[in-house]
Amino acid sequence: MKAKEFKENLNKMSLEELKKEESNLKEELFRLRFKNATSPIENPMKLRFLKRDIARVKTAIRAKEIAEGQQ
């Protein structure tokens, strides 16, 4: 999924869904790191993309927390 589409999907998600997405991405990153340590992975750039996606999710979570606090 492209970054723009990913960001649009994040804006539509609730806070609980975002936290679930973050944990799923972290788990996937852990598995890829483990797989990369034991044997080379097919696409090493996937690690970088996952890290960026996690950062996007964390940013969206924080933005929603701030928005809820102002209301």
MDAnalysis code that builds the backbone (N, CA, C; Angstrom):
import MDAnalysis as mda
import numpy as np

u = mda.Universe.empty(213, n_residues=71, atom_resindex=np.repeat(np.arange(71), 3), trajectory=True)
u.add_TopologyAttr("name", ["N", "CA", "C"] * 71)
u.add_TopologyAttr("resid", np.arange(1, 72))
u.add_TopologyAttr("resname", ["MET", "LYS", "ALA", "LYS", "GLU", "PHE", "LYS", "GLU", "ASN", "LEU", "ASN", "LYS", "MET", "SER", "LEU", "GLU", "GLU", "LEU", "LYS", "LYS", "GLU", "GLU", "SER", "ASN", "LEU", "LYS", "GLU", "GLU", "LEU", "PHE", "ARG", "LEU", "ARG", "PHE", "LYS", "ASN", "ALA", "THR", "SER", "PRO", "ILE", "GLU", "ASN", "PRO", "MET", "LYS", "LEU", "ARG", "PHE", "LEU", "LYS", "ARG", "ASP", "ILE", "ALA", "ARG", "VAL", "LYS", "THR", "ALA", "ILE", "ARG", "ALA", "LYS", "GLU", "ILE", "ALA", "GLU", "GLY", "GLN", "GLN"])
u.atoms.positions = np.array([
    [0.844, -1.163, 0.000],
    [0.000, 0.000, 0.000],
    [0.895, 1.232, 0.000],
    [0.501, 2.207, -0.792],
    [1.279, 3.424, -0.871],
    [1.080, 4.268, 0.381],
    [2.037, 5.131, 0.636],
    [2.020, 5.935, 1.858],
    [0.777, 6.816, 1.938],
    [0.387, 7.416, 0.825],
    [-0.772, 8.306, 0.829],
    [-2.048, 7.534, 1.182],
    [-2.211, 6.365, 0.578],
    [-3.374, 5.523, 0.874],
    [-3.347, 5.073, 2.334],
    [-2.162, 4.747, 2.817],
    [-2.010, 4.295, 4.205],
    [-2.421, 5.400, 5.171],
    [-1.988, 6.631, 4.895],
    [-2.335, 7.766, 5.749],
    [-3.841, 8.020, 5.738],
    [-4.464, 7.899, 4.574],
    [-5.909, 8.106, 4.479],
    [-6.656, 7.059, 5.296],
    [-6.192, 5.824, 5.240],
    [-6.816, 4.759, 6.033],
    [-6.639, 5.011, 7.528],
    [-5.497, 5.544, 7.914],
    [-5.238, 5.815, 9.324],
    [-6.203, 6.869, 9.863],
    [-6.507, 7.858, 9.050],
    [-7.403, 8.927, 9.489],
    [-8.820, 8.413, 9.726],
    [-9.184, 7.333, 9.050],
    [-10.524, 6.771, 9.188],
    [-10.653, 5.823, 10.383],
    [-9.519, 5.372, 10.912],
    [-9.532, 4.395, 12.001],
    [-9.769, 5.064, 13.353],
    [-10.329, 4.284, 14.271],
    [-10.496, 4.767, 15.646],
    [-9.177, 4.580, 16.398],
    [-9.124, 5.132, 17.588],
    [-7.914, 5.047, 18.401],
    [-7.579, 3.598, 18.734],
    [-8.597, 2.822, 19.063],
    [-8.382, 1.406, 19.395],
    [-7.861, 0.626, 18.185],
    [-8.419, 0.911, 17.025],
    [-7.966, 0.238, 15.802],
    [-6.521, 0.616, 15.473],
    [-6.174, 1.864, 15.718],
    [-4.803, 2.304, 15.464],
    [-3.808, 1.580, 16.368],
    [-4.171, 1.424, 17.625],
    [-3.280, 0.725, 18.548],
    [-3.124, -0.744, 18.157],
    [-4.204, -1.352, 17.684],
    [-4.136, -2.733, 17.219],
    [-3.241, -2.832, 15.976],
    [-3.376, -1.874, 15.075],
    [-2.548, -1.835, 13.866],
    [-1.072, -1.673, 14.233],
    [-0.792, -0.825, 15.220],
    [0.585, -0.630, 15.664],
    [1.182, -1.936, 16.189],
    [0.421, -2.649, 17.001],
    [0.947, -3.905, 17.548],
    [1.151, -4.943, 16.445],
    [0.257, -4.967, 15.455],
    [0.421, -5.896, 14.329],
    [1.682, -5.570, 13.536],
    [1.911, -4.287, 13.281],
    [3.101, -3.890, 12.531],
    [4.373, -4.199, 13.311],
    [4.359, -3.964, 14.618],
    [5.541, -4.271, 15.441],
    [5.838, -5.761, 15.435],
    [4.782, -6.563, 15.500],
    [4.965, -8.014, 15.466],
    [5.546, -8.455, 14.127],
    [5.051, -7.877, 13.050],
    [5.559, -8.212, 11.727],
    [7.023, -7.791, 11.587],
    [7.368, -6.621, 12.127],
    [8.753, -6.150, 12.092],
    [9.655, -7.101, 12.871],
    [9.204, -7.553, 14.042],
    [9.978, -8.494, 14.838],
    [10.241, -9.774, 14.049],
    [9.197, -10.298, 13.426],
    [9.355, -11.536, 12.651],
    [10.338, -11.352, 11.501],
    [10.234, -10.210, 10.810],
    [11.146, -9.968, 9.694],
    [12.584, -9.814, 10.169],
    [12.789, -9.133, 11.285],
    [14.143, -8.985, 11.825],
    [14.714, -10.342, 12.206],
    [13.892, -11.161, 12.814],
    [14.347, -12.495, 13.210],
    [14.690, -13.322, 11.971],
    [13.830, -13.268, 10.982],
    [14.058, -14.012, 9.737],
    [15.315, -13.506, 9.042],
    [15.527, -12.189, 9.070],
    [16.700, -11.600, 8.428],
    [17.981, -12.017, 9.150],
    [17.912, -12.193, 10.441],
    [19.092, -12.602, 11.205],
    [19.473, -14.049, 10.920],
    [18.471, -14.886, 10.676],
    [18.755, -16.297, 10.442],
    [19.078, -16.596, 8.982],
    [18.400, -15.904, 8.082],
    [18.665, -16.082, 6.650],
    [18.243, -14.808, 5.930],
    [18.834, -14.545, 4.784],
    [18.482, -13.299, 4.078],
    [17.012, -13.298, 3.643],
    [16.391, -12.130, 3.781],
    [14.998, -12.025, 3.362],
    [14.933, -11.563, 1.912],
    [13.798, -11.818, 1.292],
    [13.628, -11.530, -0.126],
    [13.723, -10.032, -0.420],
    [13.075, -9.213, 0.421],
    [13.064, -7.776, 0.193],
    [13.490, -7.042, 1.474],
    [14.777, -6.723, 1.609],
    [15.245, -6.073, 2.830],
    [14.680, -4.665, 3.029],
    [14.167, -4.039, 1.979],
    [13.566, -2.712, 2.108],
    [12.252, -2.768, 2.885],
    [11.685, -3.945, 2.993],
    [10.437, -4.104, 3.739],
    [10.624, -3.686, 5.202],
    [11.825, -3.919, 5.748],
    [12.127, -3.497, 7.120],
    [11.972, -1.984, 7.259],
    [12.517, -1.255, 6.317],
    [12.448, 0.206, 6.359],
    [11.000, 0.674, 6.220],
    [10.258, 0.055, 5.308],
    [8.871, 0.449, 5.102],
    [8.019, 0.181, 6.337],
    [8.281, -0.932, 7.000],
    [7.542, -1.241, 8.224],
    [7.836, -0.226, 9.325],
    [9.094, 0.154, 9.471],
    [9.453, 1.154, 10.479],
    [8.734, 2.471, 10.205],
    [8.666, 2.839, 8.951],
    [7.990, 4.089, 8.592],
    [6.489, 3.998, 8.843],
    [5.908, 2.850, 8.537],
    [4.480, 2.662, 8.788],
    [4.176, 2.734, 10.286],
    [5.048, 2.147, 11.096],
    [4.865, 2.213, 12.552],
    [4.917, 3.671, 13.008],
    [5.842, 4.437, 12.466],
    [5.949, 5.851, 12.831],
    [4.687, 6.608, 12.407],
    [4.146, 6.288, 11.247],
    [2.915, 6.933, 10.790],
    [1.752, 6.623, 11.726],
    [1.671, 5.371, 12.147],
    [0.592, 4.972, 13.054],
    [0.743, 5.687, 14.399],
    [1.961, 5.736, 14.921],
    [2.192, 6.419, 16.195],
    [1.827, 7.905, 16.098],
    [2.138, 8.522, 14.971],
    [1.801, 9.924, 14.765],
    [0.291, 10.114, 14.746],
    [-0.418, 9.211, 14.074],
    [-1.882, 9.297, 14.011],
    [-2.494, 9.086, 15.393],
    [-1.941, 8.152, 16.158],
    [-2.430, 7.906, 17.524],
    [-2.258, 9.167, 18.362],
    [-1.099, 9.766, 18.301],
    [-0.839, 10.970, 19.096],
    [-1.745, 12.121, 18.675],
    [-1.969, 12.270, 17.383],
    [-2.852, 13.333, 16.901],
    [-4.265, 13.149, 17.415],
    [-4.745, 11.904, 17.428],
    [-6.102, 11.633, 17.929],
    [-6.168, 11.861, 19.429],
    [-5.121, 11.504, 20.168],
    [-5.092, 11.737, 21.616],
    [-5.149, 13.236, 21.912],
    [-4.400, 14.022, 21.172],
    [-4.397, 15.470, 21.368],
    [-5.761, 16.057, 21.021],
    [-6.356, 15.574, 19.927],
    [-7.673, 16.066, 19.520],
    [-8.728, 15.754, 20.574],
    [-8.666, 14.568, 21.156],
    [-9.618, 14.200, 22.199],
    [-9.408, 15.031, 23.463],
    [-8.174, 15.379, 23.753],
    [-7.870, 16.167, 24.935],
    [-8.353, 17.607, 24.828],
    [-8.437, 18.127, 23.627],
    [-8.866, 19.508, 23.423],
    [-10.382, 19.641, 23.464],
    [-11.093, 18.558, 23.297],
    [-12.553, 18.634, 23.266],
    [-13.155, 18.652, 24.631],
])
